[in-house]
Amino acid sequence: MKLLIDTDAFCKLAVCGLLKEIVHLLGVSWSECCRLPALPYMLRRGRLRKKFGDEQCELMLPIAESIFPVPEPSDAWLEKLIPIVAIDPGEAQLFAAAAQFEIMVLTGDKRALAALKDIAGFPTAIKGCVITLEAALIFLCNHMGPDEIRDHLQPVMEKDQVIRICFSNPGSDPLKCLSSYYDDLAGGLAPLVLWSPWSGGL
């Protein structure tokens, strides 16, 4: 187990055909990835059906079922997160597992990260392990080129504000835009240190 993937990041990257690409670029095998236990159920009948549509959810379902659910973290880490309103039970399970096993987590949940930075022990335990969606897209652009990534992102262009702003204008510079968002986020999350898309780590 080397990479935990939250539901938001999983869906947006899978719909665009970029999930396995980022996993490969991170040097992680598919068998070393984990997702939330509830993801297949959510793809069958949850809110994801409304957001991404029946057809896309049916396509994502076998992808979700092909990777293992995240292992149950210890109460010592999980109990620190359960009372935090900004962190839902699924994210709590992911971040607690990331802290306990010291592994990377790919997430699109900025609200949870803003809460996580103030919780004792977490900034140290997951230092450099949190890969934001912006960081993943920067990494993909650097390896595949902004224009190719723009083409891939068309299915979620209206479902993610940052993606829409950075990629909707063909004449824009997605890397400059994404880097600005990433820098603002990273600066606001101190003392939590994010995974860097330029160094592939800290």
N, C-alpha and C positions, 0 to 999 in steps of 0.2 A: 504494500500500500504506500503510494508516494504522492497521490494527488486526490483531494476531495473537491467535488464540483457541486456548487449550490444550484438550485433549480433555475434561477433566473439566468445565470451564465450558461448552464446546460442548454436551455431552450433556445436562447438567442443565437448561440454558436452552432447548435445542431441544425436548426432551421436553415441556417445559411451555409451549411456544409463545411463549417470551419472548426468544429469541435475536435475531430480526430487530427486535424492539421495542427492545432495548438498543442494537443497532447504529445504529438510526435516531436514538435519543435522543442518542447520542454524536456525531451529525453525520457519520457515516461511511456511505458507500455500500456496498452489498453487494459490488461489484466491487473495493473497496479492502480487503477482509478476506482473511486467510490462515489456514490450519490446517495441522496436521502432515501430511506426506505419507502416513503410515501410517493415518490415520483411516478412510478408506473400507475398507481391508482389515480393520481392527479391528471395524468395524461389520458386516462380512460374516461373520467367523468367529472373532473374538477374544474376549477376556474381557468386552467390552461386551455381547455377546449374553447372557451369564449375568447380568449386572448389570441390564440394562434390558429384556431379553426380545427375542424375534425380531421381533415386530410393530413395536415402537418403533424398533428398529435399522433395519428396512426403511424406515420413514418418515424416519429421519434420513439415510439413505444419499444420496438425491438432494440434500439440503441440503448435505451435506459435499462432494459432487462438483461443486456449483455455485460453490464458491469455490476460489481457487488455493492450492496448497501453499506453505508459507513458503519464501522464497528461501534458498539456501545461504549462511550467514554466512562471514566470513573465518576462517581458522585462528587469527588473532591473538586473537579473542574466544572462539572455540569451545574452544581448547586450555586456556583458564583453567578451563573448566567440566567437561571430560571426566573429570578425576580425582576429582571430588566425588561421593561415594556418594549423597548426598541428592538429587542432581539427575540424573534419568534422561536418556538420550540425546535424547529428544523435547523435554523441557523445556530442555535445553542448547541445542538448535537454536533454539528460540523466544527464549530470553533473549539469546543471542548476536546474533540478528538484531535484536531490539529495541534492544540497545545499539549495534550498528553503524549502523543506519538511524534511530535515535532515534524510534521509533514505539511506540504503546501496545500493551500485551499484557494480555489478559483471562485471568486464571488462578485456579484453585481450589487450587493446590498450595502450601500454607503451609510444608511441610517444605523445599521447594526455595527459597522466599523467605528462610527462616531461614538457609540456607547462603549464599545469594547476597549478603546484606548484608555479608559479611566478605571478599568477593573484590575485590581491587584493581581500581578503575576502574568497576565496575558501579553502585554507588550514585550516582555522578555521571552516568554515561551514561544511566541510565533513571529519573532523578529525576522523580517525578510521572507516570510512564508506566505504572505497574503498577496495573491495576484488579482488585482482589480480587472474589471472588464476593459477599462481604458488601457491598462498595461498590456493585456493580452492582445488588443488590437494594434497597439504600437509594435509589439513583437512580430505580429503577423505581417504588418505593413513593411517592416524592415526586411523580412525574409521573402515575401511574395510580391511586394510592390503595392502602393496605395490604390492604383487603378483596379487591380485584380480584386483586392479586398472590397473596394466600393461595389463592384459587380456582385460579389457574394452577399453583401449586406442588404441588397434591395428588399428582401422579404420582411426585414425588421426596421426599415427606415422610418416608418411612422409609429413604431412601438417603443423607441428609445430616443430620448431627447438629445443626448450627447452624440449618438450615431447620426441622427438627422442633421444636427448643426455641423458636424465635422465632415460629413460625406455627401450631403444632398446636392451641393453646388459643385459641378464638374470642374470648375476653375479654381476651387479652393485647395488649400494644402492640409490634408487630413492629419498628417504627422504633427504639424505645428499646432493645430487645434487640439488634438488629443494630448499632446505634451503639456499644453497650458492647463487643461483639465486635470491631468495627472499631477502636475506640480502643485496646483492649488489644493487638491485632495491630500497629497502626501504631507504638505505643510500643515494642514489643519488637523491631521491625525496624530501628530507628535504627542506622546513619545512612541507611539506605534510606528514601526519602520516597515514600509511596504516593500514587496519584491520589485526590483528595478528592471524595466524592459530593455534597458541599454546594456547593463552588465549581466543580465540573466541571473540576478540575485540581489544582494544588498547594494 
